[in-house]
Amino acid sequence: GENRFELTTEATVGIKAAEAMSASMVPNPASDVVNITYATATKAATTINIMNVAGANVISKDLGNIQNGKVAIAINTLPAGIYMVEIASGNEKKVMRLVKE
């Protein structure tokens, strides 16, 4: 009849893309320099933040508008301990645990 209700759905490409960031960090534990390699689904403004266990930013690096790459970060000035390394690119974010010796 005229009171018919119809609902159609479509798969949305891009929802899964938010999980498409990959990153690795070597060496870990590290003492002088840590090398971070990353790849994201799309080209976007990318930053790396290293935070101490209290959540304070101790190192921040703006990598520009790129999709993937490799960066070496000097950590020799940081005290020994555990840090969280956050890579953010667009809507994507990955956090890794770093041990500084």
N, C-alpha and C positions, 0 to 999 in steps of 0.2 A: 504494500500500500504506500501511501504518501508519507507515513510516519516511520519509514525505514531508516535505520542508523547503520552506517558502514564505516569500519575502521580499517585502515591499511597501514602497515608498518614497513619501513625500509631499514636495512642495515646501514649504519652510519660509519663511513670510513673516517678515521681520525681519532676515535675514542681509544682504540688500542695503541695508537701512535704515542700516546702519553707514556706508555710503558716501554718505549723503544730505545731509551737511552742505555748505552753500555759504557762502562768505565772500568779501568784497572789502575792499580797503583803499586809501584815497586820502587825500591825495596820496602818491605814492611815486616818487621821494625826497621826504621831508618834513623840515621844520625846527622847527616849533612844535607842531602838533597833527596826529594821524593819526586819520581817521574809519574805523571798522570796522563794516561791515554784515554780518550773518550770519543764516542760517536753518538750523534743524536739523529732523530728522524727528519728534522727540518733545520734549516739555517735560522738561528735566532741569537739574540744577545746572550752571551755565555759568561758566567762568573764562577770563580772558585773561592770558597771561603773556608778557612781553617779555624775551628773554634776549640777552646779549651773545655774541660769538663764542666766548668761553671756556665758555659754557653756564650762566653765573650769571644768576639771575633779577634783573632790574633794575627791572621794574614788574610788579605783579600786581594784577588787578582781578577781584573776585567780582561777577558780574552777577545772581546769584540764580537762581531756578528758572523760567527762561523759555525759550521755543522759538525766538524770533527777535527781532532788534532792531538798534539802531544805537548805537554808543558812540564818543565822542570822547575820545582819550587824549592828554594833554599830554606831549610828549617834549622840550620845550625845555631841560630840565636834563640830558639825556643828551649825552655827548660824540659828535661826528660819528663815523660808522662804520656797520657792517652789524649788524643785529639780526634775530633770529628771533621772529616773533609766533606764539604757539600759542594756538588757541582750542579749549577742551575742553568738551564738553557730554555728560554721561553717558558712554557708551562711544565717542563720536565725538570725533575730534581732527583739526584741520587746522593745518598750519604754513605760514606765509608769510614771505618774506624782506623786510625793511624796510631801506631806506637812509636814514640820518639825516644831513642836511647840516649 
